Amino acid sequence: MKVGSRESALAMRQTEMFVDAMRKAGYEGDLDVIGIKSLGDIDLTSSLDKMSVVGAFVRELDAAIKSKAIDISVNSLKDVPIDMEDGLTIGAVMRRDPVEDVMLPYSIDTLPQGAKVGTSSIRRISLIKEARPDVECVPMRGNIHTRMEKLDRGDCDALVLAKAGLYRMGIDREAHSLDPTFFIPAPAQGAVAIECRSDDKETLELLSKIDDKVTRECVTIERSIMRALKAGCSSPVGINVRKMVSGFDVNAVSYAFTDKPVRIHERIPYEYSQSDIENIADKLKGGN
């Protein structure tokens, strides 16, 4: 099996996690990892929400799958477009790691007045501005280590990253978790997805062995709400779904459709309908 991955250290670590999971599931065949540069890794100056190409971090990997240069790709699911290209599907979603964002080296409350916070995510910028309107957000692209180097040399006073990335890379630095019920994560944050061709039945059967049912259920709802919103990966929207004993708990916030942030907290049944999804989307757009 030819396994495609972005070349960043985090992407390669996530690919190692996939390989380990396949071995634990009993797969004994070859797993040849092929590194591929993505547009999002090459262009570190453009704002992600301004990039004209949908799927800045997966476009080249998707093309390689379709051309059969690789069989699968390992991606952070939050980077995978809501509407995937024809002929591609998500063959597996691995068990989710921590969903929340973290701030280094301060907490949101101890951040000095007027501090500069490094982030290029308009979702994170919107959340920070709501919580601390006095601080300044400065653009911060690059991999985890590059951004931490920029923090250390004083390009910013604080940095916001996904906790899952630090966890996977084994980075032990002072970092403060941001309350995910207020600082709501990006849809599918913390989840790793394995893409393949939708007609590749053999690969789909193999990937089914590492598919985490609860994670897939939760991220499917998150991405379904984004699809109903017609929002993209870089939209200022946070959605986090947890499976509870009485249904799915949905926390969401949107800065995309109204002058003021819209927050909702809903409980939908296990056997939810598309109308439940549409109802949440309508509320996030400012409807009643």
Backbone torsions as a table, in degrees:
resi	resn	phi	psi	omega
1	MET	NA	128.5	179.0
2	LYS	-94.5	119.7	-172.0
3	VAL	-108.6	116.1	179.8
4	GLY	-91.5	143.4	179.6
5	SER	-150.7	148.5	166.0
6	ARG	-61.0	160.9	-173.3
7	GLU	-90.9	-2.4	-179.4
8	SER	-65.6	157.9	-178.8
9	ALA	-61.0	-40.4	-179.8
10	LEU	-66.6	-43.5	179.5
11	ALA	-61.5	-41.7	178.5
12	MET	-66.9	-35.1	176.9
13	ARG	-65.3	-41.2	178.3
14	GLN	-64.6	-33.5	176.6
15	THR	-68.7	-37.7	173.8
16	GLU	-60.4	-40.2	178.0
17	MET	-61.0	-40.7	177.7
18	PHE	-63.3	-46.2	180.0
19	VAL	-60.1	-44.6	178.7
20	ASP	-60.3	-43.1	-179.5
21	ALA	-63.4	-40.6	179.6
22	MET	-65.8	-39.8	179.1
23	ARG	-65.4	-42.5	179.1
24	LYS	-64.4	-28.3	178.6
25	ALA	-80.9	-2.4	175.2
26	GLY	100.4	5.2	-179.5
27	TYR	-76.2	126.0	-176.1
28	GLU	-112.3	0.7	-179.0
29	GLY	-76.0	177.8	178.4
30	ASP	-69.7	143.5	173.9
31	LEU	-131.6	89.7	-175.6
32	ASP	-92.6	115.9	-177.1
33	VAL	-87.1	129.1	-179.2
34	ILE	-120.8	118.3	179.3
35	GLY	-81.6	135.4	-178.9
36	ILE	-133.8	130.8	177.8
37	LYS	-77.7	135.4	177.9
38	SER	-104.7	159.6	177.2
39	LEU	-56.6	-41.6	-177.9
40	GLY	-64.7	-24.8	177.5
41	ASP	-84.8	-30.7	-177.8
42	ILE	-78.9	-46.6	-178.9
43	ASP	-92.4	100.1	-178.4
44	LEU	-103.5	10.0	-179.3
45	THR	-106.9	-33.7	-179.0
46	SER	-72.0	143.4	173.0
47	SER	-70.7	135.2	-175.6
48	LEU	-58.0	-38.1	-178.4
49	ASP	-73.0	-12.6	179.3
50	LYS	-98.3	-11.0	-178.8
51	MET	-62.7	134.0	-175.7
52	SER	-75.6	-22.5	-175.9
53	VAL	-91.6	124.1	176.0
54	VAL	-72.7	136.0	179.8
55	GLY	79.3	50.9	-175.5
56	ALA	-57.7	-27.7	-176.8
57	PHE	-100.6	-3.3	-176.8
58	VAL	-128.4	-7.0	-173.6
59	ARG	-56.3	-49.1	-177.7
60	GLU	-66.8	-35.8	177.5
61	LEU	-66.7	-42.1	177.9
62	ASP	-60.2	-43.3	179.7
63	ALA	-62.3	-37.9	179.7
64	ALA	-67.5	-36.4	176.5
65	ILE	-64.8	-46.9	-176.1
66	LYS	-64.8	-32.2	179.0
67	SER	-84.9	-2.7	-179.4
68	LYS	67.7	21.4	171.5
69	ALA	-70.0	-28.6	172.9
70	ILE	-134.4	161.7	179.1
71	ASP	-93.9	-35.6	-178.0
72	ILE	-142.9	166.3	170.3
73	SER	-133.7	148.3	179.3
74	VAL	-107.7	121.9	-173.8
75	ASN	-137.0	152.9	163.4
76	SER	-68.6	123.3	-173.0
77	LEU	-62.0	-29.1	-180.0
78	LYS	-64.3	-17.7	178.8
79	ASP	-90.9	-9.4	-177.1
80	VAL	-83.9	125.6	180.0
81	PRO	-53.8	145.1	179.7
82	ILE	-60.2	-44.6	176.6
83	ASP	-100.0	100.0	-176.8
84	MET	-74.9	161.1	178.7
85	GLU	-64.8	148.3	176.6
86	ASP	-57.2	139.1	177.7
87	GLY	92.1	-4.9	179.8
88	LEU	-116.5	152.6	177.8
89	THR	-150.3	165.5	174.8
90	ILE	-92.1	107.6	-176.0
91	GLY	-78.7	-26.9	179.2
92	ALA	-157.1	147.6	169.7
93	VAL	-122.3	118.1	-177.9
94	MET	-75.8	161.4	-178.2
95	ARG	-55.0	133.3	-172.8
96	ARG	-70.8	139.2	171.5
97	ASP	-91.6	-178.3	-177.3
98	PRO	-51.4	137.3	-174.2
99	VAL	-90.6	-21.0	-167.4
100	GLU	-77.8	161.9	170.3
101	ASP	-87.4	157.6	174.8
102	VAL	-128.8	155.1	175.6
103	MET	-116.2	133.0	177.9
104	LEU	-116.6	140.0	-12.1
105	PRO	-94.7	6.2	-177.2
106	TYR	-102.0	163.3	163.6
107	SER	-86.9	166.5	-179.8
108	ILE	-61.9	-29.6	-178.1
109	ASP	-80.7	-32.4	-177.3
110	THR	-93.2	-0.4	177.6
111	LEU	-58.3	126.5	-178.0
112	PRO	-59.5	150.9	176.9
113	GLN	-55.7	130.5	177.0
114	GLY	72.9	14.5	-178.3
115	ALA	-63.3	156.6	175.0
116	LYS	-99.5	124.8	-178.6
117	VAL	-112.3	126.0	-177.9
118	GLY	-85.7	118.1	173.1
119	THR	-169.3	144.2	174.6
120	SER	-109.9	3.5	179.8
121	SER	-82.6	122.5	-179.7
122	ILE	-71.5	-22.8	172.0
123	ARG	-64.9	-50.0	-179.9
124	ARG	-64.1	-40.6	178.3
125	ILE	-59.2	-45.2	-178.8
126	SER	-63.1	-42.6	-179.6
127	LEU	-66.3	-43.4	179.5
128	ILE	-62.5	-43.9	-179.1
129	LYS	-64.7	-34.0	177.3
130	GLU	-68.4	-42.0	-177.6
131	ALA	-78.4	-38.1	-176.3
132	ARG	-138.8	79.7	-177.8
133	PRO	-63.3	-12.4	-178.7
134	ASP	-80.1	-18.9	-173.8
135	VAL	-87.5	162.3	179.6
136	GLU	-111.9	131.4	175.9
137	CYS	-97.5	131.4	-179.0
138	VAL	-118.7	142.8	-177.7
139	PRO	-58.3	138.1	-177.5
140	MET	-149.0	96.7	178.0
141	ARG	-106.8	169.2	178.1
142	GLY	114.7	173.4	-179.3
143	ASN	-74.0	175.6	-175.4
144	ILE	-56.1	-47.8	-175.9
145	HIS	-67.2	-38.0	177.9
146	THR	-62.6	-43.0	-179.8
147	ARG	-68.1	-37.3	177.5
148	MET	-67.9	-33.9	175.4
149	GLU	-64.0	-38.9	178.2
150	LYS	-65.9	-36.8	175.3
151	LEU	-63.6	-46.0	-175.8
152	ASP	-65.6	-30.6	-179.0
153	ARG	-90.9	2.2	172.1
154	GLY	93.5	14.4	176.8
155	ASP	-66.5	-22.8	176.2
156	CYS	-150.7	165.1	179.5
157	ASP	-89.8	-26.5	-178.5
158	ALA	-148.4	162.7	-175.4
159	LEU	-138.9	141.9	176.0
160	VAL	-113.0	127.8	-179.8
161	LEU	-135.5	165.7	172.7
162	ALA	-79.0	131.4	-179.5
163	LYS	-59.7	-35.5	-177.9
164	ALA	-58.8	-37.7	-179.7
165	GLY	-64.8	-44.3	177.7
166	LEU	-63.4	-41.3	-179.8
167	TYR	-61.2	-46.7	-177.4
168	ARG	-67.7	-34.3	-177.5
169	MET	-86.2	-4.8	179.6
170	GLY	67.7	30.0	-179.0
171	ILE	-84.6	122.8	-178.2
172	ASP	-111.8	91.6	177.6
173	ARG	-133.9	160.1	177.9
174	GLU	-62.1	115.2	-178.2
175	ALA	-144.4	136.9	-175.5
176	HIS	-111.5	121.6	179.1
177	SER	-65.0	136.4	176.4
178	LEU	-94.5	125.8	-174.3
179	ASP	-50.7	112.3	-175.2
180	PRO	-69.5	-9.7	175.4
181	THR	-81.7	-18.4	172.9
182	PHE	-109.3	-52.7	-179.3
183	PHE	-87.8	71.7	-167.8
184	ILE	-68.9	129.5	-176.3
185	PRO	-65.7	165.5	173.2
186	ALA	-65.5	148.8	175.6
187	PRO	-52.9	131.2	178.2
188	ALA	71.1	9.7	177.7
189	GLN	-60.0	138.6	-179.6
190	GLY	88.5	-2.8	-178.1
191	ALA	-109.3	139.1	176.2
192	VAL	-107.0	128.6	-177.8
193	ALA	-113.6	146.0	176.7
194	ILE	-111.6	115.7	179.2
195	GLU	-94.1	149.9	173.8
196	CYS	-155.3	179.8	176.3
197	ARG	-74.5	138.4	-175.9
198	SER	-68.9	-18.8	179.0
199	ASP	-98.3	6.2	-178.7
200	ASP	-90.1	79.4	-173.0
201	LYS	-62.4	-37.3	-178.9
202	GLU	-63.4	-45.6	179.5
203	THR	-67.0	-40.1	178.6
204	LEU	-60.6	-38.9	178.7
205	GLU	-65.4	-40.9	178.5
206	LEU	-66.0	-42.5	-177.5
207	LEU	-68.8	-26.2	-178.2
208	SER	-60.3	-22.5	-177.7
209	LYS	-72.6	-19.1	-179.9
210	ILE	-114.0	9.5	180.0
211	ASP	-77.0	124.1	179.9
212	ASP	-91.7	114.4	-171.7
213	LYS	-60.1	-48.5	-176.2
214	VAL	-66.4	-43.5	178.0
215	THR	-59.7	-45.3	-179.7
216	ARG	-61.8	-42.2	179.3
217	GLU	-58.6	-46.3	-176.4
218	CYS	-68.5	-46.7	-178.2
219	VAL	-70.3	-27.6	176.0
220	THR	-62.8	-42.4	177.0
221	ILE	-64.2	-44.8	-179.7
222	GLU	-58.7	-46.3	-178.3
223	ARG	-72.6	-30.2	177.3
224	SER	-66.7	-38.4	176.6
225	ILE	-65.1	-41.6	177.4
226	MET	-61.8	-39.3	178.2
227	ARG	-64.7	-40.6	178.5
228	ALA	-65.7	-29.8	177.1
229	LEU	-79.3	-14.5	-171.9
230	LYS	58.4	40.3	-178.5
231	ALA	-104.1	154.4	-178.6
232	GLY	-106.7	-179.2	-175.2
233	CYS	-59.0	-30.2	-175.4
234	SER	-100.0	9.9	-179.1
235	SER	-68.6	149.3	178.5
236	PRO	-77.8	67.0	-178.2
237	VAL	-134.7	133.8	173.4
238	GLY	-116.8	134.9	177.8
239	ILE	-141.9	129.2	175.9
240	ASN	-135.8	126.0	-178.5
241	VAL	-117.4	133.8	175.7
242	ARG	-124.5	141.0	177.3
243	LYS	-86.6	120.3	-177.4
244	MET	-112.8	178.8	-177.3
245	VAL	-69.6	-20.7	-176.5
246	SER	-118.2	14.4	179.6
247	GLY	142.6	-166.3	-180.0
248	PHE	-100.0	126.5	179.3
249	ASP	-90.0	122.4	-175.9
250	VAL	-115.5	117.7	171.5
251	ASN	-111.0	130.6	-178.0
252	ALA	-149.5	152.7	175.3
253	VAL	-143.3	143.4	177.8
254	SER	-136.3	137.4	173.8
255	TYR	-116.2	10.6	-167.5
256	ALA	-91.0	-22.8	-167.9
257	PHE	-119.8	-13.5	-175.8
258	THR	-133.5	164.7	-180.0
259	ASP	-68.1	-31.7	-179.9
260	LYS	-113.4	153.8	179.3
261	PRO	-62.6	143.9	176.3
262	VAL	-112.8	123.3	179.9
263	ARG	-118.9	140.1	175.9
264	ILE	-136.1	151.4	173.1
265	HIS	-136.7	109.5	-174.5
266	GLU	-125.5	154.6	170.8
267	ARG	-119.1	119.9	179.1
268	ILE	-114.0	150.8	-175.4
269	PRO	-71.2	161.7	176.2
270	TYR	-56.3	-40.7	179.6
271	GLU	-93.7	57.5	-178.3
272	TYR	-71.8	160.4	179.8
273	SER	-114.3	170.0	176.7
274	GLN	-61.9	-29.9	178.4
275	SER	-65.2	-32.4	175.3
276	ASP	-63.7	-41.5	177.8
277	ILE	-64.7	-46.4	-179.4
278	GLU	-63.3	-36.0	179.5
279	ASN	-63.0	-43.4	178.2
280	ILE	-64.7	-43.6	179.2
281	ALA	-60.9	-43.3	179.2
282	ASP	-60.2	-42.5	179.0
283	LYS	-63.8	-39.4	179.4
284	LEU	-67.8	-22.7	175.4
285	LYS	-82.7	-3.1	178.8
286	GLY	103.6	3.8	178.2
287	GLY	-78.9	170.1	179.9
288	ASN	-89.7	NA	NA
